[in-house]
């Protein structure tokens, strides 16, 4: 198993799908599940799910899907040198996903900082309302950050 082989599958059976405003997914459909399992094992990312038959005479099939934006970007970067049919699509999506991944990382850092500040203020005896006012966020949101994160 190597990225050339996976790029061939991507060219023949794969799709780059836009899910929502800023999420992208990789999808590869196949009637031979062991191939998808080998791809999943090699890449270390994605999930495989069985597709329900819509017609009784159709074969069973499975879909390998990669949804985490960081993984989608890594997948596309690795297949890009070997893509033929989807070369243009892969090249077009890499910069878009790079921006999305950078934005998501910044959001994570900001969220971690906000959680840390909420917990610190709570330990100092602040009420949820006081924390909300201090950090300019809704007090219910402050509570959720403290309790659930």
TABEL-V262294 format. One record per helix or strand. SS is the DSSP state (@ for helix, = for strand). FROM is the first residue (numbers start at 0). TO is the last residue. If there is no record, write none. Layout:
ss = [SS SS]
from = [FROM FROM]
to = [TO TO]
This chain:
ss = [@ = = @ = = @ @ @ @]
from = [2 13 22 32 46 60 68 86 127 138]
to = [12 18 29 42 50 65 79 122 134 147]
